[in-house]
Amino acid sequence: MWLHLLAFIAVFLLGPPLSWYRSQFFKAVLAVFFFALSLGFLAYPDASLGATWLWTFVAVFVASQGLPRVAALAAVGSLAGGALLINLAQGAGNANAYSQAVTIASVGLMMMAFSRQLATIRELRQTQHELAELAVREERSRVARDMHDILGHSLTVIAVKAELAGRLLPIDPGKAAAEIADLEDLARGALEDVRATVGGYRGVNVLSELANARTALAAAGIDAELPGAADAVPATSRELFGWVLREGVTNVIRHGGAGRCRVTLSARQLQVDDDGVGPRTPEPGTGAGGSGLKGLGERAAAAGATLEVGRSELGGFRLRLTL
């Protein structure tokens, strides 16, 4: 009796914690070990019915935790069948023998279901952890992309207007003062945009970007051919069109060396052309270099659109977004 009690205490204290090890091989070896010991104690001549049941329940638990589903089913079935045969062979009553076999099978199946619930909970926690990390990475990417797009455009316009104000100051102080006043407004607007971006509330619209493009191109001395309205653009696509227009015009002013910029707009396409130096690669393509165009590519891909960069028929740079 004492042997059974000590064995049960040892297995009860050590079996479940050991079965929680992540190593599948270790758990399988542990399950086979307790499975064999359980059958041995079932066959022990002096085993009391209560001690045998307790030992068997713990062995079933370990087996269901440590083995794959098919092997666990086989282990539970073997324990139930072994208990039935051994009890019948030792002269136990049919009722007790069958009752113990049914109980072992029932408890084993319940433990298997419980272990699957634990595994599902662990997988859900791991998935939640991965989703949280993904959300952090996406938020960092969003902030970096928006910062580039917003500050790149605003600082480009500020630089152009500051240069214009410097040229006007000796010949027309009044116009120079007006440009300087615009600089203050632009700087304040850029600051508000940064705050909105950090807070996640920054929005861009193709209608407002058309007006901004007209002002920025005029300040840079670039002839602009812009559509007067954007009614054809679906409401769900106006933000994406706005980002592409902003980046395209910023590139025309900053990098293109252009004297002319043309923007064409339809329900499914936005195209920005200039007559500047053009792209480094003469053939159109996607995934052009530069963090701004890279960010636009990510935005377009997220919306199921295509962003293309190539040489314009005007001789310079072409940026095209197609839904």
C-alpha positions as CSV (number, residue, x, y, z in Angstrom):
1,M,0.0,0.0,0.0
2,W,2.8,2.4,1.0
3,L,4.6,1.6,-2.3
4,H,1.5,2.6,-4.3
5,L,1.0,5.8,-2.3
6,L,4.6,6.9,-2.6
7,A,4.5,6.1,-6.3
8,F,1.3,8.1,-6.8
9,I,2.7,11.1,-4.9
10,A,5.9,11.0,-7.0
11,V,4.1,10.8,-10.3
12,F,1.5,13.4,-9.3
13,L,4.1,15.9,-8.3
14,L,6.7,15.2,-11.1
15,G,4.6,13.9,-14.0
16,P,2.5,16.9,-15.0
17,P,5.3,19.5,-14.6
18,L,7.7,17.3,-16.6
19,S,5.0,16.8,-19.3
20,W,4.9,20.6,-19.8
21,Y,8.4,20.6,-21.4
22,R,8.3,21.9,-24.9
23,S,10.4,19.0,-26.2
24,Q,8.1,16.6,-27.9
25,F,10.7,13.8,-27.7
26,F,11.1,14.3,-24.0
27,K,7.4,14.2,-23.4
28,A,7.0,11.1,-25.5
29,V,9.7,9.3,-23.6
30,L,8.1,10.4,-20.3
31,A,4.7,9.2,-21.4
32,V,6.0,5.8,-22.5
33,F,7.8,5.4,-19.2
34,F,4.7,6.1,-17.1
35,F,2.6,4.0,-19.4
36,A,4.8,1.0,-18.8
37,L,4.9,1.6,-15.0
38,S,1.1,1.9,-15.0
39,L,0.7,-1.5,-16.7
40,G,3.2,-2.9,-14.2
41,F,1.3,-1.6,-11.2
42,L,-2.0,-2.9,-12.7
43,A,-0.5,-6.3,-12.8
44,Y,0.9,-6.1,-9.2
45,P,-0.9,-8.8,-7.2
46,D,-1.3,-6.7,-4.0
47,A,-2.5,-3.6,-5.8
48,S,-5.6,-2.2,-4.2
49,L,-8.4,-1.0,-6.4
50,G,-8.1,2.7,-5.3
51,A,-4.3,2.9,-5.7
52,T,-4.5,1.3,-9.1
53,W,-7.1,3.8,-10.2
54,L,-5.1,6.8,-8.9
55,W,-2.0,5.6,-10.6
56,T,-3.8,4.9,-13.8
57,F,-5.4,8.4,-13.9
58,V,-2.0,10.1,-13.6
59,A,-0.5,7.8,-16.3
60,V,-3.4,8.6,-18.6
61,F,-2.9,12.3,-18.0
62,V,0.8,12.1,-18.8
63,A,0.2,9.9,-21.9
64,S,-2.5,12.3,-23.2
65,Q,-0.2,15.3,-22.7
66,G,3.0,13.8,-24.2
67,L,1.9,11.8,-27.2
68,P,0.4,12.8,-30.5
69,R,-3.3,12.2,-30.9
70,V,-3.2,8.7,-32.5
71,A,-0.5,7.5,-30.0
72,A,-2.5,9.0,-27.0
73,L,-5.6,7.2,-28.2
74,A,-3.7,4.0,-28.4
75,A,-2.2,4.5,-25.0
76,V,-5.5,5.2,-23.4
77,G,-7.1,2.3,-25.1
78,S,-4.3,0.0,-24.0
79,L,-4.5,1.2,-20.4
80,A,-8.3,0.6,-20.3
81,G,-8.0,-2.8,-22.0
82,G,-5.1,-3.8,-19.8
83,A,-6.9,-2.8,-16.7
84,L,-9.9,-4.8,-17.8
85,L,-7.9,-8.0,-18.6
86,I,-5.8,-7.8,-15.5
87,N,-8.7,-7.3,-13.2
88,L,-10.6,-10.1,-14.8
89,A,-7.6,-12.4,-14.5
90,Q,-7.1,-11.5,-10.8
91,G,-10.7,-12.4,-10.1
92,A,-12.2,-9.0,-9.7
93,G,-15.9,-8.7,-10.3
94,N,-17.1,-8.0,-13.8
95,A,-18.8,-4.8,-12.7
96,N,-15.7,-3.4,-11.0
97,A,-13.4,-4.5,-13.9
98,Y,-15.6,-2.9,-16.6
99,S,-16.3,0.2,-14.5
100,Q,-12.6,0.8,-14.1
101,A,-11.9,0.3,-17.8
102,V,-14.7,2.7,-18.7
103,T,-13.5,5.3,-16.2
104,I,-9.9,5.1,-17.5
105,A,-11.1,5.5,-21.1
106,S,-13.3,8.4,-20.1
107,V,-10.7,10.2,-18.1
108,G,-8.1,9.7,-20.7
109,L,-10.3,11.2,-23.4
110,M,-11.2,14.2,-21.2
111,M,-7.5,14.7,-20.5
112,M,-6.7,14.6,-24.2
113,A,-9.4,17.2,-24.9
114,F,-8.0,19.4,-22.0
115,S,-4.5,19.1,-23.4
116,R,-5.7,20.2,-26.8
117,Q,-7.3,23.2,-25.2
118,L,-4.1,24.1,-23.5
119,A,-2.2,23.8,-26.8
120,T,-4.8,26.0,-28.5
121,I,-4.4,28.6,-25.7
122,R,-0.6,28.5,-26.1
123,E,-0.9,29.0,-29.9
124,L,-3.4,31.9,-29.4
125,R,-1.0,33.6,-27.0
126,Q,1.9,33.1,-29.5
127,T,-0.3,34.5,-32.3
128,Q,-1.3,37.5,-30.2
129,H,2.3,38.2,-29.4
130,E,3.3,38.0,-33.1
131,L,0.3,40.2,-34.1
132,A,1.4,42.8,-31.5
133,E,4.9,42.8,-32.8
134,L,3.6,43.1,-36.4
135,A,1.4,46.1,-35.3
136,V,4.4,47.8,-33.8
137,R,6.4,47.3,-37.0
138,E,3.6,48.5,-39.2
139,E,3.1,51.6,-37.0
140,R,6.8,52.5,-37.2
141,S,6.7,52.0,-41.0
142,R,3.6,54.2,-41.3
143,V,5.1,57.0,-39.2
144,A,8.4,56.9,-41.2
145,R,6.6,56.8,-44.5
146,D,4.2,59.7,-43.5
147,M,7.1,61.7,-42.1
148,H,9.0,61.5,-45.3
149,D,6.0,62.2,-47.5
150,I,4.8,65.2,-45.4
151,L,8.0,66.8,-44.4
152,G,9.6,66.1,-47.8
153,H,6.9,68.1,-49.6
154,S,6.6,70.8,-47.0
155,L,10.3,71.4,-46.7
156,T,10.7,71.4,-50.5
157,V,8.1,74.2,-50.8
158,I,9.6,76.1,-47.9
159,A,13.1,75.9,-49.6
160,V,11.7,77.1,-52.9
161,K,9.8,80.0,-51.4
162,A,12.8,81.0,-49.2
163,E,14.9,81.1,-52.3
164,L,12.3,83.2,-54.1
165,A,12.0,85.6,-51.2
166,G,15.8,86.0,-51.2
167,R,15.8,86.9,-54.9
168,L,12.8,89.3,-54.5
169,L,14.1,91.1,-51.4
170,P,16.5,93.6,-53.3
171,I,14.0,94.3,-56.1
172,D,10.5,94.0,-54.5
173,P,10.5,94.0,-50.7
174,G,6.7,93.8,-50.6
175,K,6.5,90.6,-52.5
176,A,9.5,89.2,-50.5
177,A,7.6,89.9,-47.3
178,A,4.5,88.1,-48.7
179,E,6.7,85.1,-49.5
180,I,8.2,85.2,-46.0
181,A,4.7,85.3,-44.5
182,D,3.8,82.2,-46.6
183,L,6.9,80.5,-45.2
184,E,5.6,81.0,-41.7
185,D,2.2,79.5,-42.7
186,L,3.9,76.6,-44.4
187,A,6.1,75.9,-41.3
188,R,3.1,76.0,-39.0
189,G,1.2,73.7,-41.3
190,A,4.1,71.3,-41.5
191,L,4.3,71.3,-37.7
192,E,0.6,70.4,-37.4
193,D,1.0,67.7,-40.0
194,V,3.8,66.1,-38.0
195,R,1.7,66.2,-34.8
196,A,-1.2,64.6,-36.7
197,T,1.1,62.0,-38.2
198,V,2.4,61.0,-34.8
199,G,-1.2,60.8,-33.5
200,G,-2.3,58.7,-36.5
201,Y,-4.9,61.3,-37.6
202,R,-3.1,62.6,-40.7
203,G,-5.3,62.6,-43.8
204,V,-4.5,63.5,-47.4
205,N,-7.0,64.3,-50.2
206,V,-6.3,64.6,-53.9
207,L,-8.4,67.8,-54.0
208,S,-6.3,69.7,-51.5
209,E,-3.1,68.3,-53.1
210,L,-4.1,69.7,-56.4
211,A,-4.2,73.1,-54.9
212,N,-0.9,72.6,-53.1
213,A,0.7,71.4,-56.3
214,R,-0.4,74.5,-58.2
215,T,1.1,76.7,-55.5
216,A,4.3,74.8,-55.2
217,L,4.9,74.5,-58.9
218,A,4.2,78.2,-59.4
219,A,6.7,79.1,-56.6
220,A,9.3,76.9,-58.3
221,G,8.7,78.6,-61.7
222,I,7.4,75.4,-63.3
223,D,4.6,75.6,-65.8
224,A,1.8,73.4,-64.5
225,E,-0.9,71.6,-66.4
226,L,-3.3,70.4,-63.7
227,P,-6.9,69.2,-63.8
228,G,-9.4,71.6,-62.4
229,A,-11.3,69.0,-60.5
230,A,-11.0,65.4,-59.2
231,D,-14.7,64.4,-59.2
232,A,-14.0,61.3,-61.2
233,V,-11.8,59.8,-58.5
234,P,-13.7,57.4,-56.2
235,A,-13.9,58.6,-52.6
236,T,-12.1,55.5,-51.4
237,S,-9.1,56.3,-53.6
238,R,-8.7,60.0,-53.0
239,E,-6.3,59.6,-50.2
240,L,-4.0,57.3,-52.2
241,F,-4.2,59.6,-55.2
242,G,-3.3,62.5,-52.9
243,W,-0.2,60.8,-51.6
244,V,1.0,60.0,-55.1
245,L,0.3,63.5,-56.4
246,R,2.2,65.0,-53.5
247,E,5.3,62.8,-53.9
248,G,5.2,63.2,-57.7
249,V,5.2,67.0,-57.6
250,T,7.8,67.0,-54.8
251,N,10.1,65.0,-57.0
252,V,9.5,67.3,-60.0
253,I,10.5,70.3,-57.9
254,R,13.4,68.7,-56.0
255,H,15.0,66.4,-58.5
256,G,13.7,66.8,-62.0
257,G,15.2,70.1,-63.2
258,A,11.9,70.5,-65.0
259,G,10.3,73.6,-66.5
260,R,7.0,71.9,-67.2
261,C,4.8,69.5,-65.2
262,R,1.6,67.8,-66.4
263,V,-0.8,65.9,-64.2
264,T,-3.6,63.8,-65.7
265,L,-6.3,62.3,-63.7
266,S,-9.1,59.7,-64.2
267,A,-11.2,57.4,-62.1
268,R,-8.6,54.7,-62.1
269,Q,-5.3,56.4,-62.9
270,L,-3.1,59.3,-61.9
271,Q,0.0,60.3,-63.9
272,V,2.6,63.0,-63.3
273,D,4.9,63.9,-66.2
274,D,7.7,66.5,-66.5
275,D,10.3,67.5,-69.0
276,G,13.3,67.3,-66.7
277,V,16.2,65.0,-66.5
278,G,14.1,61.9,-66.2
279,P,14.6,58.7,-64.2
280,R,17.9,56.9,-64.0
281,T,16.4,53.8,-65.7
282,P,14.8,54.8,-69.0
283,E,12.3,51.9,-69.0
284,P,9.2,52.0,-66.9
285,G,9.1,49.7,-63.9
286,T,8.0,49.4,-60.3
287,G,9.9,49.5,-57.1
288,A,12.0,52.5,-58.0
289,G,14.6,53.5,-55.5
290,G,14.2,56.3,-52.9
291,S,12.4,56.1,-49.7
292,G,9.5,58.3,-51.0
293,L,8.8,56.1,-54.0
294,K,9.3,53.0,-51.9
295,G,6.7,54.3,-49.4
296,L,4.3,55.0,-52.3
297,G,4.9,51.5,-53.6
298,E,3.8,50.1,-50.2
299,R,0.7,52.3,-50.1
300,A,-0.2,51.3,-53.7
301,A,0.3,47.6,-53.0
302,A,-1.8,47.8,-49.8
303,A,-4.6,49.2,-51.9
304,G,-4.2,46.6,-54.7
305,A,-2.9,49.3,-57.1
306,T,0.2,49.5,-59.3
307,L,2.9,52.2,-59.2
308,E,5.1,52.6,-62.2
309,V,8.1,54.8,-62.8
310,G,9.6,55.5,-66.2
311,R,10.5,58.1,-68.8
312,S,7.8,60.5,-69.8
313,E,6.9,61.4,-73.4
314,L,7.8,65.0,-72.3
315,G,11.3,63.7,-72.0
316,G,11.6,63.7,-68.2
317,F,10.1,61.7,-65.3
318,R,6.8,59.8,-65.3
319,L,5.0,58.6,-62.2
320,R,1.8,56.6,-62.8
321,L,-0.6,55.0,-60.4
322,T,-3.2,52.6,-61.7
323,L,-6.0,51.0,-59.7
